[in-house]
Amino acid sequence: MRDPVGHLPTGEGPSPRLAALFASFARVGGVLFGGGYAMLPLLEREVVGRRRWLTPAAMTDLFALAQVIPGVIAVNVALLAGQRLRGWRGAVAAVLGVITAPFVVMLLLAGVYDALLRHAWMARVVAGLRPAVAGLLLGTAIRLVLRNGCRAGLWAICVGVAGLTLLLDLNPVWPILAAVAAGLAGQWIGARRPRREAAP
């Protein structure tokens, strides 16, 4: 099944209510430890696994599209998912949901932040979160790669980009822009090929 625009496949059920959309993204935002990328597996579990609003393929495409939009990855994904499910109202509900809990927690911590940093238990909490967040990120990366198939070309691109980024301290913006340019070029070449074959 395709969405009304005719692009990405949606989930199995009807479009969600705005209140349910807000509540689901607020639930994910409430455990948003480690930044936006750590949120991706949690969001996929909620939107794809639990609610079945989007298919895994649609969610993967939204993750990729969110990379090329300036801003926080968690907000970008919420914006795109909400817009796809319920238009601009869904986008607003999803964004408000995902930022509500972090915003409230930041306000509460702002006044006691300096005092918390002086406690040894806070350093232990942060030290414990680091490997957990790294595991979430690695799991998300492996899941996205495997979902796109085991073609040699895709693996070569993944390994090449990761190697350049780590070894050369490459700014991640450049691989993203290069991928966008390559995708547009591939789309343009693919659109011209049928025309040439159809021409007498």
N, C-alpha and C positions, 0 to 999 in steps of 0.2 A: 504494500500500500504506500502511495506517495502523498505528500502533503498537498494542500491546495495550490501552492506555487509550483509543484511538480519537480522539486529538486531532491531533498533528502527524505528517506523513509522515516515515518514517525513510529510511534509505538503501537500497541495492540488495542488500547482502549480509547474512549472519547477524550476530547480536550479537557484538561483539568480546570477546576474552578480556581479563581484568583486567590481565594483564601488558602486552598490546599497548596497552590504553587508557592505562596509566601511561606507557609508553615514548613514545607519540605526544605526550601533553601535556608530558612532560619535554623532548622535542625542541623544542616551541614555547617552553616556559619558558626554555630555554637561550639563546634569542635575543630575550628580552623587553626590548629597548631601547625607551625612550620611553614606558613606562607601558602600562597595560592596553589602551587604545584602539589603540595601534600593534600589539598582538598580534592583533587581530581578523582582518585579512587573512591573517596567517600561520596562524592556527587554522583558518580556512575552507579554506585550501589543503590543510592536513593532513587535516582531518576530512571535508570534502566532496569535494575534488578527488582526493586521494591514496588515502584509505581508503574513501571512499564509504559512510561510516557514517550520514550525515545528508544530506538533500537541501538545496539552497540555500534553499528556502522555510522549512524547519524551522530552519536556522541563523539566518536573518533574524529569525524569531520569538523564538529564544533570545536573540539580541542585544538585542532590544527588551525582553524580560522581565527581563534582567539589569540594565537601567537602573533599575528600580524596587525592586531589592533593595539594602539598604545594604551597603556593602563595596566591595572592589576589583573592578573590572569583569572583569579576567582570571580571578579566582577564581570570580566569580559565573557566568561563562559556562562554565567548566570544571565547576562543580558541577551546573549545569542539563543540560549535554550528557552528563556521566557518568551522572546519574540517569536520563535518558531512554534511554540505551543499555543500562545494566546495573543499574538500581535504586540503592539506597543504597550498595552496594559499588562500583558504577561511579563514583558521585559522590566517594567517598573516594579511589579510585584516581586519578581525573582531577585532583582538587584537590592531592593529594600530588605528582603528576607536575608540575603547572604551577608549584608553589612550591619544588620541591627545588633546582633550579639557582640561582634568584635568592637563596634562603636561604643556600646555600653561598658564593656570590660575595659577598654582603653580609658574611658572617662573615670572609671573607678580606680584604676591603677595609676593614673597620672599623678595623683597627690601623694602616693606612697612609693613611687618608683625608686627614688634614691634610697629610701630606707630598706626596701626589699633587696637591693643589690648588695647591701652590706652583710646580709645573712648567708651563712655557708650553705644552708639547705636550698636556697634559691639556685646557687651554682650547681648543686647536685641535680636539681630538677631540670635545669637547662642541659646538663651533660647527659641526662637520661633521654631527653627528647631528641637529641641530635641523631643517634643511630636509628631511632624509630622513624624519624622523618626521612633519613637517607634510604631506609628500606622501602618506605612508601613510594618515594620517587623512582627507585630502581624497579619496583614492581609495576608501576604505571608505565615506565618506558618499555619494559619487556612486553607487557600486554599490548601496547600500541603497535610495536613492531610485529609481533606474532599475528595480530589481527589483520595486518596488511599482507599476510602471506609470507612465504619463504623464498621469494624470488631473489636471485643473486644480486641483481641491480640495486634493490632496496637495501639489502644488507651492506653492500659496498658503500652506498651513500651514507648510511648510519655510521659505519665505522670511520669513514673518511671525515665526516663532519665532527664526530666526537674526537678523533685524533687531532685535527687541526685546532679545535677549540682548546683542548687540554695542553698540547705540546707547544703551540705557538701563542697561547694566551689570547686567542682570537675573540674579538667582540662578538657575542651571539647575534647581534643585529645583522651582521653581514651574511652568515649562512641563511638566516631567515629571508632576507631580501633576495639572495641568490635563488632560494627555493621558489619564491613567488615568481621571479622572472622566468625560471625554468618551466614552472607550471603553465604560465601564460604563453610561453613560446610553444610548449607541447600542445596546448589547446588550439593555438593558431595554426600550427602545422597540421594537426588532425582535422581541423575544419576545412582547410584548403585541399587536402588529399581527395576527399570524395568529389569535389568540384572538378579537379583535374581528370579523375577517372570517368566522370560523367560527360566531360567535354568530348565532341567528336574529333 
